[in-house]
Amino acid sequence: MSVHTNPYAGYLLVHFIGEQPLGEQVYFSYSEDGLHWKDLNAGLPVLSSELGEQGVRDPFIVRSPKEEKFYLIATDLRIANQKGWDTAVNAGSRDIIVWESADLIHWSAPWSVTVGVPGAGCVWAPEAIYDEASGDFLVFWASATQERHEDHRKQKIFCARTKDFRSFIGTETYIERDNHIIDTTIIAHNGCYYRYSKDETTKNIRVEKGISLDKDSFIGLSAPALEELLGVEGPQIFKFNDREEWCLIVDRFAEGKGYLPLLTSDLASGEFRVLQDGEFNLGASKKRHGGVIPITYEECSRLLAAFGDGHQVLAGQFADPDLVKFGDRYYLYPTTDGFDGWSGTQFHAFSSADLSNWRDEGVILDLATGDVPWSVGSAWAPAIAFKRSNYYYYFCGKTETGSHAIGVAIAETPVGPFRAQSEPLISMEQMKRLGIPMSLTIDPSIYIEDDGTPYLLFGNGNPTIVRLEDDMISVAEDTMRSVSGLLDFREAVTVLKRGGIYHFTWSCDDTGSEDYHVNYGTAEHLYGPVTYQYAILVKNKERDMLGTAHHSILQEPGTDQYWIAYHRFVTPLTRFTQGKGFHREVCIDPLTFSEDGLMHPVQL
């Protein structure tokens, strides 16, 4: 089954942050919606140049469709070195600085290429677009030059062609107007090209449309919102991955505010809507002139692993993760999130060799397709176990009557295909018949006793445990009991055994609350009673980690090393102003024990 109908799942913004000691280098930011951004690499530069001026501005990134690699190009300039703007304009570096990468993580050493014409000042804001017609890149930039017929230096856009960003041919003037012009960006759509440039005299953005990349192909478009927006530069435009809408970002240099997004659903119309401050979040650092590209799910995952905050591991909205290890590979089985009322229907599986770089293995069950005969939706909180060459997947679903139940599906591999049983394994009707108090029959977890006996723990409102029969698809009802001692229990109970002691953990409060957290207790017997100890996973408001709970714990086989997987509210927190409990993301952290044998609280 296809993982993504659209190959792109997020966005990468490369940029600089200003004229300060490390400001004129290359920074990375990541977004899943194109409007709310996370600073990567702890807000530090990802790439730095010691060539030329020993600093770079206006970085731009482009995907090479034939080579399966990326090129990042930038202005060779560092204003912080005190040479001044006049020197840059009139006698600046005629080079561009270039890096290349196959994966966005590992980058080549930078190299410099002289592209500016003799007598030019600085080569400003180089950008590139792949030309399908010619099979190469059109690279363009601004430089101030003075021709023999001119009485002063004027900023113009120049261009050249390249296949490898090492050798360039055909340098020529690309755009020249009566006014100074700098900062050009181009996007293709439906056989046309749209060109956005800064009028350096009026300090606003002008738009043109062409049927090819040829310099004589373009005609002006009226764009009132852009023409009225003064004191901006560095335009960048990209299409949203999930809809027919485009985002133009412009650097508000005159106000010192960094980027401002504007939206349009029709490039040819020239009509843009300026977003208000509450509609976007550019992250902690000020974003200056850069470039945006859409990236695939695997590229999102790699960026989070290499440059993320050290907690989030899955790109996108997922929750209630069950973390396991089969053989030499890790697997995550979460709830697919982002739906009002937790109304998602699909279950994904993810796999990893290192707990950091995760691959989406696709949809393994879909409650909206008939995969599960007894369920009509609300795919929540799965867990998985292995026994005798089969994988048993326990999951929650809503029945036609509106109640919630726990089902089981079987597969021969960790990623399916899974075949669901025709009836639920655990249901509210069963609880009533057995006299077990229960708010919802949800949130299964699996515990395997030392002798191999499997147990299922579950429940909302009342923690319950029952032994699974040898077939793993039925339960021994006479072994079903409530577990006492779980202070403030809400849901998602788990247990592990260490040093002869049973360690219980469970979620408290409500998943829509920022105070959703995990409590911890110990017991001498699997059925309790449990002695409450303390909370081991709670929010860290200073780091925007809220609603941290509904977890699973993995012990590395044969070791005393443990990991806890959980979810938190989607970050940045401003992305969703309401219903944060429907918008969550998956994190993993180490879990350790003290010398007295008790769990340490997780450090967020």
PAGU-296683 format. One line per 5 residues: number of its first residue (from 1); their letters; for each residue x, y, z of C-alpha. Coordinates in nm, 2 decimals. Layout:
NUM> a> X:Y:Z; ...
***
This chain:
1> msvht> 0.00:0.00:0.00; 0.13:0.35:-0.08; 0.28:0.54:0.21; 0.21:0.89:0.07; 0.01:1.00:-0.22
6> npyag> 0.22:1.31:-0.23; 0.59:1.23:-0.22; 0.66:1.54:0.00; 0.58:1.55:0.37; 0.76:1.87:0.49
11> yllvh> 0.98:2.16:0.41; 1.34:2.27:0.46; 1.43:2.64:0.49; 1.80:2.73:0.46; 1.88:3.08:0.57
16> figeq> 2.11:3.32:0.76; 2.02:3.52:1.06; 2.19:3.86:1.04; 2.52:4.05:1.08; 2.66:3.90:1.39
21> plgeq> 2.96:3.68:1.47; 2.80:3.35:1.34; 2.50:3.50:1.17; 2.63:3.50:0.82; 2.65:3.12:0.78
26> vyfsy> 2.39:2.86:0.68; 2.11:2.77:0.92; 1.84:2.50:0.87; 1.48:2.51:0.98; 1.21:2.25:0.94
31> sedgl> 0.84:2.27:0.89; 0.55:2.02:0.83; 0.30:2.28:0.72; 0.52:2.55:0.56; 0.41:2.82:0.81
36> hwkdl> 0.53:2.70:1.15; 0.90:2.63:1.17; 1.14:2.46:1.40; 1.50:2.57:1.43; 1.73:2.28:1.37
41> naglp> 2.08:2.21:1.51; 1.99:2.39:1.83; 1.98:2.72:1.64; 2.35:2.69:1.54; 2.49:2.70:1.18
46> vlsse> 2.48:2.37:0.99; 2.72:2.48:0.72; 3.00:2.74:0.75; 3.24:2.88:0.49; 3.60:2.97:0.55
51> lgeqg> 3.65:3.06:0.19; 3.67:3.40:0.04; 3.49:3.65:0.27; 3.46:3.37:0.53; 3.09:3.41:0.56
56> vrdpf> 2.78:3.35:0.34; 2.44:3.52:0.30; 2.13:3.44:0.10; 2.17:3.06:0.09; 1.95:2.88:-0.17
61> ivrsp> 1.90:2.51:-0.20; 1.79:2.32:-0.52; 1.72:1.95:-0.58; 1.90:1.80:-0.88; 1.64:1.57:-1.04
66> keekf> 1.89:1.36:-1.24; 2.17:1.31:-0.99; 1.95:1.26:-0.68; 2.15:1.52:-0.49; 2.11:1.87:-0.36
71> yliat> 2.32:2.18:-0.43; 2.33:2.47:-0.19; 2.46:2.80:-0.32; 2.52:3.13:-0.14; 2.66:3.48:-0.16
76> dlria> 3.02:3.50:-0.06; 2.99:3.79:0.18; 3.03:3.87:0.55; 2.92:4.22:0.64; 3.02:4.15:1.00
81> nqkgw> 3.38:4.18:0.89; 3.34:4.56:0.89; 3.43:4.62:0.52; 3.10:4.79:0.47; 2.81:4.78:0.22
86> dtavn> 2.98:5.02:-0.03; 3.28:4.78:-0.06; 3.04:4.49:-0.11; 2.84:4.66:-0.38; 3.13:4.81:-0.58
91> agsrd> 3.42:4.56:-0.52; 3.27:4.26:-0.35; 3.35:3.89:-0.42; 3.25:3.78:-0.77; 3.23:3.42:-0.64
96> iivwe> 2.94:3.20:-0.52; 3.00:2.94:-0.25; 2.86:2.59:-0.33; 2.80:2.27:-0.12; 2.65:1.94:-0.24
101> sadli> 2.48:1.66:-0.06; 2.30:1.33:-0.13; 2.09:1.33:0.18; 2.07:1.68:0.33; 2.28:1.56:0.63
106> hwsap> 2.63:1.49:0.50; 2.77:1.78:0.29; 3.08:1.82:0.08; 3.34:2.08:0.17; 3.24:2.41:0.01
111> wsvtv> 3.39:2.53:-0.31; 3.39:2.87:-0.47; 3.32:2.95:-0.83; 3.37:3.29:-1.00; 3.05:3.37:-1.19
116> gvpga> 3.04:3.75:-1.17; 3.14:3.95:-1.48; 3.46:4.16:-1.47; 3.40:4.49:-1.30; 3.10:4.36:-1.11
121> gcvwa> 3.05:4.42:-0.75; 2.93:4.14:-0.52; 2.74:3.85:-0.67; 2.42:3.88:-0.46; 2.16:3.61:-0.38
126> peaiy> 2.24:3.34:-0.63; 1.95:3.11:-0.71; 1.90:2.82:-0.96; 1.61:2.65:-1.13; 1.63:2.33:-1.32
131> deasg> 1.54:2.37:-1.69; 1.36:2.06:-1.81; 1.39:2.18:-2.17; 1.77:2.20:-2.17; 1.85:1.95:-1.89
136> dflvf> 2.07:2.19:-1.70; 2.04:2.46:-1.43; 1.98:2.83:-1.50; 2.17:3.01:-1.22; 2.10:3.38:-1.17
141> wasat> 2.22:3.65:-0.94; 2.24:4.03:-0.90; 2.55:4.24:-0.95; 2.61:4.62:-0.98; 2.79:4.71:-1.31
146> qerhe> 2.84:5.01:-1.52; 2.85:4.98:-1.90; 3.02:5.23:-2.13; 2.68:5.39:-2.21; 2.58:5.43:-1.84
151> dhrkq> 2.67:5.72:-1.62; 2.64:5.52:-1.29; 2.66:5.17:-1.15; 2.33:4.98:-1.16; 2.21:4.65:-1.01
156> kifca> 2.10:4.40:-1.27; 2.03:4.03:-1.28; 2.28:3.81:-1.46; 2.26:3.44:-1.54; 2.46:3.14:-1.66
161> rtkdf> 2.41:2.77:-1.72; 2.56:2.48:-1.54; 2.51:2.10:-1.50; 2.74:2.06:-1.20; 2.78:2.40:-1.03
166> rsfig> 3.15:2.39:-1.11; 3.16:2.50:-1.47; 2.93:2.78:-1.59; 2.87:2.89:-1.95; 2.68:3.16:-2.13
171> tetyi> 2.69:3.44:-1.88; 2.47:3.72:-1.98; 2.24:4.00:-1.85; 1.91:3.83:-1.76; 1.70:4.12:-1.62
176> erdnh> 1.76:4.49:-1.66; 1.52:4.77:-1.58; 1.53:5.15:-1.54; 1.54:5.09:-1.16; 1.80:4.88:-0.97
181> iidtt> 1.69:4.52:-0.94; 1.81:4.24:-0.70; 1.69:3.92:-0.54; 1.51:3.72:-0.81; 1.34:3.39:-0.75
186> iiahn> 1.15:3.17:-1.00; 0.89:2.90:-0.97; 0.74:2.68:-1.25; 0.37:2.59:-1.27; 0.16:2.45:-1.55
191> gcyyr> 0.41:2.51:-1.82; 0.48:2.87:-1.71; 0.74:3.04:-1.50; 0.67:3.31:-1.24; 0.95:3.55:-1.15
196> yskde> 0.96:3.76:-0.83; 1.23:4.03:-0.80; 1.30:4.31:-0.56; 1.29:4.66:-0.71; 1.59:4.80:-0.52
201> ttkni> 1.48:5.16:-0.59; 1.12:5.13:-0.46; 1.20:4.85:-0.21; 0.91:4.63:-0.31; 0.85:4.30:-0.50
206> rvekg> 0.76:4.29:-0.87; 0.62:3.99:-1.05; 0.65:3.86:-1.41; 0.52:3.56:-1.60; 0.69:3.37:-1.89
211> isldk> 0.63:3.07:-2.10; 1.00:2.97:-2.09; 1.31:3.07:-1.89; 1.43:3.28:-2.18; 1.50:3.63:-2.07
216> dsfig> 1.27:3.78:-2.33; 0.98:3.55:-2.24; 0.86:3.74:-1.94; 0.59:4.01:-1.91; 0.49:4.20:-1.60
221> lsapa> 0.19:4.09:-1.38; 0.00:4.33:-1.15; 0.04:4.22:-0.79; -0.11:4.51:-0.58; -0.04:4.35:-0.23
226> leell> 0.33:4.31:-0.32; 0.36:4.65:-0.48; 0.22:4.81:-0.17; 0.44:4.61:0.07; 0.75:4.83:0.11
231> gvegp> 1.08:4.76:0.28; 1.11:4.39:0.18; 1.35:4.18:-0.01; 1.47:3.82:-0.06; 1.14:3.68:-0.20
236> qifkf> 1.10:3.30:-0.20; 0.80:3.11:-0.32; 0.70:2.75:-0.28; 0.39:2.53:-0.33; 0.22:2.37:-0.03
241> ndree> 0.25:2.00:-0.04; -0.11:1.92:0.03; -0.30:2.17:-0.17; -0.31:2.41:-0.47; -0.18:2.71:-0.28
246> wcliv> 0.15:2.88:-0.28; 0.34:3.07:-0.01; 0.56:3.37:-0.09; 0.79:3.47:0.19; 0.96:3.81:0.19
251> drfae> 1.23:3.94:0.43; 1.12:4.25:0.61; 1.47:4.40:0.63; 1.35:4.76:0.68; 1.18:4.66:1.01
256> gkgyl> 1.43:4.40:1.11; 1.16:4.14:1.15; 1.27:3.86:0.92; 1.04:3.67:0.69; 0.67:3.74:0.63
261> pllts> 0.45:3.49:0.45; 0.19:3.58:0.18; -0.05:3.32:0.02; -0.21:3.28:-0.32; -0.42:3.01:-0.48
266> dlasg> -0.36:3.15:-0.83; -0.01:3.25:-0.93; -0.13:3.41:-1.26; -0.37:3.64:-1.07; -0.09:3.82:-0.88
271> efrvl> -0.33:3.83:-0.58; -0.17:3.76:-0.24; -0.30:3.76:0.11; -0.06:3.89:0.38; -0.07:3.67:0.69
276> qdgef> -0.12:3.81:1.03; 0.14:3.75:1.31; -0.07:3.47:1.47; -0.10:3.27:1.15; 0.27:3.17:1.13
281> nlgas> 0.57:3.11:1.34; 0.92:3.13:1.20; 1.09:2.98:1.51; 1.32:3.13:1.77; 1.58:3.28:1.54
286> kkrhg> 1.51:3.56:1.29; 1.50:3.42:0.94; 1.69:3.62:0.68; 1.70:3.57:0.31; 1.72:3.20:0.22
291> gvipi> 1.55:2.93:0.02; 1.27:2.66:0.08; 1.23:2.32:-0.08; 0.97:2.05:-0.02; 1.12:1.73:0.13
296> tyeec> 1.01:1.36:0.15; 0.91:1.18:0.46; 1.25:1.00:0.47; 1.43:1.34:0.43; 1.22:1.48:0.72
301> srlla> 1.31:1.18:0.93; 1.68:1.22:0.86; 1.68:1.60:0.94; 1.50:1.53:1.27; 1.75:1.26:1.36
306> afgdg> 2.06:1.46:1.27; 1.95:1.81:1.37; 1.63:1.78:1.57; 1.57:1.85:1.94; 1.68:1.50:2.05
311> hqvla> 1.33:1.40:2.15; 1.10:1.39:1.84; 1.16:1.09:1.62; 0.87:1.07:1.38; 0.79:1.34:1.13
316> gqfad> 0.42:1.42:1.12; 0.14:1.38:1.36; 0.13:1.05:1.55; 0.06:0.95:1.91; 0.04:0.65:2.16
321> pdlvk> 0.35:0.48:2.03; 0.43:0.12:2.10; 0.81:0.07:2.07; 0.95:-0.28:2.02; 1.25:-0.46:1.88
326> fgdry> 1.23:-0.76:1.65; 1.57:-0.91:1.56; 1.81:-0.62:1.49; 1.55:-0.37:1.39; 1.32:-0.13:1.60
331> ylypt> 0.96:-0.08:1.52; 0.71:0.19:1.62; 0.33:0.14:1.61; 0.15:0.47:1.68; -0.20:0.62:1.65
336> tdgfd> -0.22:0.83:1.33; -0.31:1.17:1.47; -0.44:1.51:1.34; -0.81:1.43:1.33; -1.08:1.60:1.53
341> gwsgt> -1.22:1.36:1.79; -0.93:1.12:1.73; -1.12:1.00:1.43; -0.83:0.86:1.22; -0.88:0.52:1.06
346> qfhaf> -0.53:0.41:0.96; -0.24:0.24:1.14; 0.12:0.28:1.02; 0.43:0.09:1.11; 0.77:0.25:1.12
351> ssadl> 1.11:0.08:1.14; 1.46:0.19:1.22; 1.81:0.04:1.26; 1.92:0.30:1.52; 1.61:0.45:1.69
356> snwrd> 1.68:0.78:1.51; 1.62:0.74:1.14; 1.27:0.60:1.09; 1.12:0.46:0.77; 0.74:0.47:0.72
361> egvil> 0.65:0.11:0.62; 0.31:0.21:0.51; -0.05:0.15:0.63; -0.08:-0.19:0.79; -0.45:-0.17:0.88
366> dlatg> -0.73:0.07:0.77; -1.05:0.06:0.97; -1.23:0.25:0.69; -1.17:-0.01:0.43; -1.32:-0.33:0.57
371> dvpws> -0.98:-0.45:0.69; -1.15:-0.49:1.04; -1.50:-0.63:1.00; -1.62:-0.52:1.34; -1.49:-0.17:1.34
376> vgsaw> -1.59:0.15:1.17; -1.31:0.39:1.28; -1.13:0.55:1.56; -0.80:0.37:1.52; -0.62:0.42:1.85
381> apaia> -0.33:0.30:2.07; -0.19:-0.03:1.93; 0.06:-0.28:2.07; 0.23:-0.58:1.92; 0.38:-0.91:2.03
386> fkrsn> 0.56:-1.20:1.86; 0.51:-1.57:1.92; 0.59:-1.88:1.72; 0.67:-1.71:1.39; 0.36:-1.48:1.40
391> yyyyf> 0.31:-1.11:1.50; 0.00:-1.03:1.69; -0.12:-0.67:1.66; -0.36:-0.54:1.93; -0.55:-0.22:1.85
396> cgkte> -0.85:-0.01:1.94; -1.15:0.06:1.72; -1.50:0.19:1.74; -1.79:-0.05:1.67; -2.11:0.03:1.48
401> tgsha> -2.29:0.08:1.81; -2.04:0.36:1.91; -1.85:0.17:2.18; -1.48:0.11:2.18; -1.32:-0.23:2.17
406> igvai> -0.98:-0.40:2.14; -0.91:-0.63:1.84; -0.62:-0.84:1.72; -0.47:-0.89:1.38; -0.21:-1.15:1.27
411> aetpv> 0.09:-1.12:1.03; 0.40:-1.32:0.94; 0.62:-1.00:0.93; 0.63:-0.70:1.16; 0.49:-0.48:0.88
416> gpfra> 0.22:-0.71:0.76; 0.00:-0.77:0.58; -0.21:-0.81:0.89; -0.53:-1.01:0.90; -0.78:-0.89:1.16
421> qsepl> -1.00:-1.13:1.36; -1.37:-1.10:1.28; -1.47:-1.01:1.63; -1.31:-0.80:1.91; -1.09:-0.95:2.17
426> ismeq> -1.20:-0.72:2.45; -1.53:-0.53:2.46; -1.74:-0.32:2.69; -2.01:-0.58:2.68; -1.76:-0.83:2.81
431> mkrlg> -1.67:-0.59:3.09; -2.03:-0.56:3.19; -2.08:-0.94:3.18; -1.77:-1.00:3.40; -1.84:-0.71:3.64
436> ipmsl> -1.52:-0.52:3.56; -1.57:-0.15:3.60; -1.45:0.04:3.29; -1.49:0.37:3.11; -1.35:0.25:2.78
441> tidps> -1.20:-0.08:2.67; -0.89:0.08:2.50; -0.51:0.11:2.53; -0.37:-0.25:2.52; -0.01:-0.33:2.62
446> iyied> 0.16:-0.66:2.63; 0.36:-0.81:2.91; 0.54:-1.15:2.87; 0.62:-1.32:3.20; 0.96:-1.49:3.26
451> dgtpy> 0.80:-1.83:3.17; 0.67:-1.70:2.84; 0.31:-1.65:2.96; 0.15:-1.35:2.78; -0.07:-1.09:2.95
456> llfgn> -0.28:-0.81:2.82; -0.31:-0.49:3.02; -0.57:-0.23:2.91; -0.84:0.01:3.02; -0.96:0.37:3.06
461> gnpti> -1.08:0.46:3.40; -0.98:0.13:3.55; -0.65:-0.06:3.50; -0.71:-0.42:3.41; -0.50:-0.73:3.34
466> vrled> -0.58:-1.06:3.18; -0.38:-1.36:3.07; -0.38:-1.43:2.69; -0.44:-1.78:2.58; -0.17:-1.97:2.40
471> dmisv> -0.32:-1.88:2.07; -0.27:-1.50:2.15; -0.61:-1.42:2.00; -0.83:-1.51:2.30; -0.82:-1.44:2.67
476> aedtm> -0.86:-1.65:2.99; -1.16:-1.46:3.13; -1.12:-1.61:3.47; -0.79:-1.44:3.51; -0.92:-1.09:3.44
481> rsvsg> -0.87:-0.85:3.74; -0.85:-0.48:3.82; -0.51:-0.37:3.94; -0.52:-0.15:4.26; -0.28:0.12:4.37
486> lldfr> -0.24:0.31:4.04; -0.28:0.67:4.17; -0.48:0.90:3.94; -0.51:0.63:3.67; -0.66:0.74:3.34
491> eavtv> -0.53:0.50:3.08; -0.23:0.33:2.91; -0.10:0.10:3.18; 0.23:-0.09:3.12; 0.44:-0.31:3.33
496> lkrgg> 0.80:-0.45:3.31; 0.99:-0.67:3.55; 1.33:-0.59:3.68; 1.52:-0.72:3.98; 1.22:-0.94:4.08
501> iyhft> 1.00:-0.63:4.10; 0.71:-0.53:3.88; 0.73:-0.17:3.76; 0.40:-0.02:3.66; 0.36:0.30:3.46
506> wscdd> 0.04:0.47:3.35; -0.10:0.79:3.21; -0.29:1.05:3.42; -0.51:1.35:3.35; -0.64:1.39:2.99
511> tgsed> -0.46:1.36:2.66; -0.59:1.71:2.57; -0.43:1.86:2.88; -0.08:2.00:2.89; -0.05:1.82:3.23
516> yhvny> -0.10:1.47:3.08; 0.17:1.28:3.25; 0.30:0.93:3.35; 0.29:0.80:3.70; 0.50:0.51:3.84
521> gtaeh> 0.46:0.25:4.10; 0.60:-0.09:4.20; 0.46:-0.43:4.31; 0.58:-0.76:4.42; 0.31:-0.94:4.22
526> lygpv> 0.19:-0.90:3.87; -0.17:-0.84:3.98; -0.06:-0.59:4.24; -0.13:-0.42:4.47; 0.09:-0.14:4.33
531> tyqya> 0.27:0.10:4.56; 0.27:0.45:4.40; 0.62:0.60:4.38; 0.61:0.93:4.18; 0.56:1.08:3.83
536> ilvkn> 0.84:0.98:3.59; 0.73:1.18:3.28; 0.59:1.53:3.31; 0.58:1.84:3.10; 0.87:2.08:3.05
541> kerdm> 0.70:2.41:2.97; 1.03:2.60:2.92; 1.11:2.36:2.63; 0.76:2.35:2.49; 0.71:1.99:2.58
546> lgtah> 0.35:1.96:2.69; 0.11:1.67:2.72; 0.39:1.42:2.76; 0.24:1.08:2.82; 0.08:0.77:2.67
551> hsilq> 0.40:0.57:2.65; 0.56:0.24:2.60; 0.89:0.11:2.74; 1.14:-0.11:2.55; 1.42:-0.30:2.72
556> epgtd> 1.71:-0.37:2.49; 1.71:-0.75:2.47; 1.98:-0.90:2.69; 2.08:-0.56:2.85; 1.98:-0.33:3.13
561> qywia> 1.91:-0.05:2.88; 1.56:0.10:2.84; 1.39:0.34:2.62; 1.06:0.52:2.67; 0.84:0.63:2.37
566> yhrfv> 0.57:0.88:2.43; 0.39:1.17:2.26; 0.37:1.54:2.32; 0.17:1.83:2.17; 0.29:1.92:1.82
571> tpltr> 0.56:2.18:1.82; 0.59:2.47:1.77; 0.29:2.50:2.00; 0.15:2.79:1.80; 0.08:2.57:1.51
576> ftqgk> -0.25:2.46:1.66; -0.43:2.70:1.89; -0.72:2.46:1.97; -0.75:2.08:2.00; -0.39:2.02:2.08
581> gfhre> -0.48:1.67:2.21; -0.57:1.58:1.85; -0.23:1.71:1.73; 0.06:1.52:1.88; 0.41:1.40:1.78
586> vcidp> 0.62:1.10:1.89; 0.93:1.12:2.10; 1.18:0.87:2.24; 1.41:0.92:2.54; 1.64:0.69:2.75
591> ltfse> 1.49:0.55:3.07; 1.73:0.46:3.36; 1.71:0.31:3.71; 1.87:0.43:4.03; 2.09:0.22:4.26
596> dglmh> 1.78:0.15:4.48; 1.61:-0.02:4.18; 1.36:0.25:4.11; 1.31:0.44:3.78; 1.46:0.78:3.74
601> pvql> 1.22:1.05:3.61; 1.28:1.12:3.25; 1.48:1.44:3.19; 1.31:1.66:2.92
***
